[in-house]
Amino acid sequence: MLLHIPAVFSREEVTRIREALEAAAWIDGKVTAGHQSAKAKNNLQLAEDSPLAKEISQAMLERLWNNPLFMSAALPNKVFPPLFNCYRSGDDFGYHIDNAVRQVKNSVERVRTDLSSTLFFSDPEEYDGGELTIQDTFGVQKVKLPAGDLVLYPASSLHKVAAVTRGERYASFFWTQSLVREDSQRSLLFEMDNAIQQLSRDLPEHPSLTQLTGTYHNLLRRWADV
Ligand code: NI
């Protein structure tokens, strides 16, 4: 399942973040790539321990933890801290599948990468190319969202960032370990939660709501690992 979550940051917030990103010191993106994907990766990245990366990451995760759409779709357990990248004209990242388990820098913590998220900090008109291209069960999806918006997709999918041919593409991405490992089970729960939310708006007094909500939680109890 591919999900678009709009306006994680407002226009004003995006403008401020962009100014900070444009003034930041960038390093070669290969430092966080696995052996195999380093060959395919041509971009710039903020150092993982850069204070700016930490500051924006914290704001981003706070925002997402209060976002009902993200919470319902991702059912997050823990995340690998967001990374920030910049693709200039000529940069790209060829097809790859992300490593399954990531070790958090300077920590014993490991994160299983069930879901990937990309948050765009450049608007589509600012650059050509640079589409996040994902092969999912329904074919190839090309994603290029307004600045401040996020796309959530299964980290098990083959994906690439197409070459940027004009301008600069700023974005952040991070991995989430979900309470529910299987994409198909997570999708079922997401659809069920949406239906329950809709029903509780339209027919708040309906007696079946209690049973349906209970069934949602009993499925989550069966599938969640914490
Ligand atoms: Ni990737």
Residues whose N, C-alpha, C, O or C-beta is under 5 A from the ligand:
A	BS01	NI	D98
